[in-house]
Amino acid sequence: MAELYPLKFDSILKERVWGGHSLSERFNKKTGKQGKIGESWEISAVYDNISVVSNGFLQGNNLEELIEVYMGDLIGDAIYEKFGKEFPLLIKLIEAKQDLSIQVHPENELAKKRHKAYGKTEMWYILESDNARIYSGFKDDVTKESYIEAIKDGSVASLLNVETAKAGDAFFTPAGRVHSIGGGIVLIEIQQTSDITYRIFDWNRTGKEQRELHTDLALDAIDFNAKGESVIRKEPILNKNVNLASCEFFSTDLLRFNKLIKKEYYLLDSFVIYICIDGDFTITCDEYSEHVKKGETVLVPAMLKEVMLNPAGETQLLEIYINEKINIL
């Protein structure tokens, strides 16, 4: 069996009523004649949107096919034992020119019961923000009864905690936390592999932009104790990892570097994902090298225990992996 190498994938572009054009203009996404692009799915195992390799001798193979062949060598032995052929994370770039719906995602148990799927805990890293808003959780104590009244009279947005997002901010949104992304933002979304969203309120959109609401389904999914500020602000430390968020489903670090960095993963039984958020770099493993530009994502297979990252000037990336000691055991 041929050795694995750092893998790139074709972006899967999604038109959205709230989307825009920044992903093509500033983040190297080839949108062609498509309209408002709201999402670019960078790595996906969602059943009808499975990522396809774009580099190297495995070009043209999809992610599910690779896991079927390489198993733990690609994603990690314990991760393969738990998830099988389904890659456990979904990575997106999102541009919101308008506010997204106020929504909530179910946790694993409810999602399995209703949809035979995983729940959705997620985090966002803000790439660009025009003093845009993030709605996340409730601002005060909210009962189910007061929430239902707010749904009936259209005032549910007034119940939510609102924060101003700045480039470099991160927001962690566990399943059950009511949330929305405000217009004027470009961000990276890291989440469980799930495409289940319950829309609660969609800003009274009408006509072709009107979409289905799921207020009844959402009611049992909401964590009414999820309230207060959720922003994570951590300054990067040059040439060192800074952890932004860790949970049972993923860990995300920020790395700003301006010199050659050797990464060692001998103690990690997991794939690693790099997302270049500023600058560019070359990743080298054995005899294989791959150039990674701003806006691009690369998957480092679990069997690759040493890689070299060589920046072309000061560069920033997100490093994402699963801490199997938390998640699997």
GUVOVO-897340 format. One record per atom (N, C-alpha, C): x, y, z. Coordinates in steps of 0.05 Angstrom, whole numbers, plus 5000, padded with zeros to 4 digits. Each point is the difference from the previous one (the first is absolute). Last residue first. Example, Ala and Ser with C-alpha at 12.3 -4.5 7.8 and 13.67 -1.06 7.14 Angstrom:
525749555142
501650245001
498550225014
500648854999
498250245000
501850245000
***
This chain:
476551455498
500349805022
497650015019
500950614923
499649724993
499849825024
501650985001
497749954983
499349704999
507650395049
497550115010
497749874985
508549764974
499949935028
497450105013
502350214909
498749745004
499949915029
500350934946
501549905023
498749745008
500350504903
498249885021
501849905021
501650864929
500549725004
498049905021
504250944940
497649865011
500549705002
504651064983
500749725002
497849855015
501650994942
498749865021
500849704998
506050904968
498249784993
498549915025
507050854954
498349895021
498349774990
509950594976
497749854991
498449925025
509050644958
498449935023
497349894991
507749834931
499450235017
498249925023
500449304946
501050204982
499450275013
501348995050
498450234992
501450184980
500048925031
501850214993
498550244989
499249015058
498450224990
501950234995
500348855012
501450265002
498250214987
498348975051
499750174977
501550265005
498248935044
501850234998
499450154974
495049235022
500650095027
502050235001
492349454937
502350194996
500650135027
492549414990
502549844998
502550184997
490850345000
501049935027
502749854999
497250724922
499249735010
501349935026
497650994962
502449845005
499149735011
495250824938
499649795019
502549835003
497151074967
501549764994
499649805024
496051014951
500049805021
501549754992
499151154971
500149724993
500249825026
500050994996
497349894993
500049714994
509150494988
497950115017
497349904990
507849374970
499550284999
497750085020
507849174983
497350065011
499750305001
506549154952
499750285006
497150055008
506349085005
497650124990
499850295010
507149044990
499550275009
497450114987
506349015022
497650134989
499750285011
506549285023
500750134975
497750164988
499749865102
501849834984
500750144974
493650585034
500149745014
501649814983
496851135007
501849794989
500049765019
494651014973
500149775018
501649784987
499351134990
500449744987
500249795021
494851034996
502249835010
500249754983
495251105013
500149744987
502449855010
492950895032
502649924989
499849744984
492450075067
501450244991
502849914991
493549375025
498350235004
501350264992
500248854985
501750244998
498250255001
498948985041
498650204984
501750255000
501248875025
501050285000
498350174981
499149005058
499150184979
501350275003
501648895032
500350295006
499150164976
498348925045
500650184978
500450285011
501649225070
497950164986
501250124975
503849605088
498849804983
497650134985
509550345053
497350074992
499049784980
508950115039
498249945022
497150054993
507250164938
500449725009
498049935022
501850814938
497449915009
500249715010
505950994972
500249715006
497449915013
504750864936
497749915016
500349695004
506550924974
499749714999
497749915018
502750974946
498949865023
499949704995
504850994960
499549714996
499249875026
498051034996
502349844995
499249714996
494150715025
501650144979
502649854995
489049915047
502849924999
501450144976
490449815066
501250214984
503049934999
490649425027
502950014998
500850234981
491249535064
500950214982
503150004999
492349185023
502250175009
500550214978
491949245035
500950194980
502150185012
494248985013
501650215012
501150184978
490949265015
502350114985
501650195018
492649455032
499749954971
502450104984
498550105097
500249714994
500049944970
504050935028
497649875010
500249704992
505551054998
500249705001
497449895011
505050994957
497749855011
500649715000
506850674982
497650175000
497649865013
511549935006
497449864998
497750195002
510250124962
498350115020
497349864997
511149844966
497149954999
498650145023
509350384956
499049815020
497049964996
505850644952
501349744997
499249805023
497050965020
501549944976
501549735003
490750255044
502750025009
501849904978
489350445006
501949804991
502850055012
490750285050
502050104982
501949784991
489349955029
502749935008
502050104980
488949985029
502050184989
502749935011
489149654989
502749915009
502050184986
488550045024
502450064984
502549905014
490549985031
501349764991
502650054984
492150435079
502150054980
501349744992
490049905040
502450165006
502150004978
493149165018
499750294998
502750135005
494149025002
502350104984
499650304996
493649415042
502150105019
502450114985
492549584956
499150265011
501950115021
500649324913
501050015028
499450285011
495149434915
501250245012
500949955028
495149384940
502950004996
501450235015
490449844995
501249795017
503150004997
494950624948
499350045028
501449805018
500350024902
502150155015
499550005029
493649644937
502449825004
502150135017
492650534978
499249785018
502349815005
501250734940
499750095028
499249785019
503550164902
499849745015
499650065029
499050504893
500850025028
499449735013
501950324891
498549865021
501150045027
501250764924
500849735005
498449885023
500850894922
498749895023
500749705003
502650614928
501949975022
498849875025
495150224919
501949794994
501949955022
492150545035
500449934972
501949774997
501350535090
497649944985
500849914971
504150145111
500549994971
497449914986
501950185099
497750074984
500650024970
506249695070
500050284995
497850094980
501349105038
501650064976
499650294991
499249215088
499050264990
501850084977
500849135036
498150105019
498750254990
505249074958
499750294998
497750085019
506949134998
497250085005
499950315000
507049214956
499650265011
497050055004
508049214970
497450045012
499850275013
507249464953
498850224985
497250055011
510249535031
497150015003
499050234983
509549635043
498849944974
497049975003
505550655065
499549724996
498849964972
505750875007
497749885012
500049704998
504551064977
501049735006
497849865016
501350944934
498449845018
501149725002
503351074971
500449714998
498349875020
498251014953
501149845021
500649714991
496551114977
501149764987
501349845022
492050844998
502049825012
501049804980
492350664999
502650145000
502349845011
489749815032
501050084974
502650175002
497549275077
499050254989
501250074973
497749035053
502250164990
498950254987
495749355082
499850104973
502650164993
494749275082
502150184989
499350094972
497849335098
498850164978
502050204990
502249045047
500350295004
498850154976
500649045004
498050105019
500150295005
508849484970
497349934992
498150095022
508950554998
499249725004
497149954990
507750744978
497149975001
499349715003
508550815004
499449715003
497049975005
507150774952
497549955015
499549705001
508550804979
498949734997
497549985017
506750844951
498349895021
499249714994
504950554939
501649885020
498549895023
496050814947
501749804987
501949895022
490850345037
502450124988
501749784987
489150195039
502149824992
502350164987
491750195076
501350104975
502549844994
490749675054
502750095002
501150104974
490349695060
501150104975
502850115005
491649325044
502550145005
501250084973
489249845008
502649884996
502350195009
490050134997
500849835022
503049934999
495250494931
500550175023
500949845025
497249584918
502750114997
500750175025
491249634988
501949825012
502950114998
490550334977
502150165014
502349825010
490949814954
502250084983
502350155012
491549575037
499850294994
502450104983
499349075026
497350074991
499950294991
507949665041
499649884973
497450104988
501750225089
501750174982
499849894971
495749515068
498650264996
501650174980
504049205027
497749954983
498550254994
506950065063
501149964973
497749954980
498050055091
500650274989
501249984972
498249185044
497550154996
500550274988
507349455026
498749894976
497550164993
507250545054
498549755004
498949914974
508850635029
497749974982
498749735007
508150775037
498549755005
497550004982
507250604958
499149975028
498649735003
504150204918
501450205016
499249995029
500849164927
498150205010
501550205017
504749454916
498849955026
498150235008
505250294923
500849745011
499049975028
501350654904
498049935020
500649735011
506050794949
499649725005
497949985021
502950844926
499049885025
500149704999
506450814950
497749834998
499349875027
506950654958
498650055025
497449845001
505049764928
499450284998
498350095024
507449164979
497550095012
499750304997
506249004974
499450284994
497450085013
503949165023
502050104981
499750304994
497049295084
499350234984
502350094983
496649035042
502350185002
499550224980
493449225056
500650194978
502650155006
494748995029
501350255008
500550164975
493049125038
501750144981
501550235013
493049045009
501550205015
502050134981
491449334984
501750204989
501050205021
496248884986
499250275007
502150204989
498149044952
501450125022
498850285005
493849214958
502450164993
501350105025
490949594981
502249804997
502650134991
491550455026
501150014973
502149784994
494950135085
498350124980
501049954971
504949675078
497249915003
498350104976
509050295007
499949714993
497149905001
501650895027
500449974971
499949714991
499550195093
497650094986
500349974970
507649805052
497849825007
497450064985
507950584991
500249744987
497649825005
498051045004
502449855009
499749714990
495650884947
499749805021
502649875008
498651034964
500649734990
499649805023
496151064968
501249835020
500549734988
497751134971
499849714997
501249865024
497550974939
500449925028
499349705001
503450414906
497749955018
500949965028
506450604942
498949734997
497649975019
503450954956
499849835024
499049724992
505450524925
497650055016
500049825024
507249934946
499450294993
497650095014
507149175017
497350095005
499950304993
506649074982
499750294997
497150085004
507149115024
497350124998
500350304996
505648974996
500350295001
497250114994
502448995045
498850194981
501350275002
500348865031
501550255000
498850184978
497649065063
499350154976
501250285003
501848945047
499950295000
499150114973
501549045022
498450115022
499750305000
500349184922
501950195011
498650185021
497448994968
499050285001
502050185014
500749034988
500650144976
499150295001
501049565094
500149854975
500750184976
499250205099
498450134979
499949844974
504749705083
497450125008
498350094977
508649614986
498549805015
497250125008
506450564960
498849824980
498349805014
504850575054
497950154986
498749834980
507449655046
497750025018
497750164987
508149924950
498849745006
497550015017
503350774929
500649915027
498549755008
500050454912
498650165020
500849945028
504449584921
499150274992
498850165023
502949115013
502450154990
499250284991
493349375028
501450155021
502550144991
494649704920
499049965027
501550185020
500549804899
502350065018
499249995030
493649804927
502549874993
502150035022
491550425008
499549714997
502549854994
500250945004
499849885027
499649704998
500150494919
502649995013
499949875027
491950144954
501649794987
502849985013
494450715028
499049745010
501649774988
501950874969
500949965028
499149735011
501250094893
498750165021
500849905028
505450054900
498849835020
498650165021
505050434931
497649884989
498649805018
510550165011
498150204989
497649854987
508349655042
497349925009
497950204990
509550114986
499149764985
497249915008
502451055014
501549755003
498749764985
493550815027
502950004996
501149725001
490650275016
500850164977
502950004994
491249395051
502850085000
500750154975
490149975044
501649864980
502850115000
490649965072
502350144988
501649814982
489349965021
502549875010
502350124984
489550125012
502050214995
502749905010
491649545013
499750094972
502050224993
500149595089
499649784981
499750094971
506550475070
497050004999
499249844976
509050225030
499249734996
496949985001
508550804982
497249925007
499749704995
506850954998
500249715004
497349915011
500150864965
502849934995
500649705004
491550694974
500549775016
502849894993
495150984994
501849834985
500849775019
491550804994
501649805013
501849864980
494250734976
500050035029
501949815014
498250504899
501249775013
500150055030
494250394913
500850065027
501149755013
499549844901
499150255012
501250055027
504549454913
498149975021
499450265013
506249764926
497750174996
497949975022
510049755023
498950014973
497750194998
506149755077
497149995001
498750004973
509449795056
499350044972
496949964998
506850325083
497949814993
499150074972
506850465061
500949804980
497949794993
499750825060
500749745012
500249784980
497450944983
502350025019
500849745012
493050134930
501750224996
502550005018
492949345004
501449984974
502150224998
494649985076
501549755000
501549964973
494150765016
502750025012
501649744998
490550264973
502149944980
502850015011
489549765045
501350224986
502149914981
490349655065
502849994992
501050244985
491049705038
501550195016
502950024991
493849384962
498750264997
501550225014
505249154960
498350055023
498750284996
506449154948
498650254998
498150035024
509349404993
497150005006
498950294997
509249294973
498950275004
496949995002
509249375016
497249964992
498650265007
510949734978
498050145016
497249954989
508649324992
498550204985
498050135019
509049605042
497449924989
498750234984
510449585043
498250224995
497449894987
508449545064
497949994980
498550274999
510149495032
498150215006
498050054977
503749025006
501450264998
497950215008
502048814998
498350245000
501750255001
503049024958
500050175023
498250244996
498349044951
501650244998
499850175026
499248914994
498350245000
501850255000
***
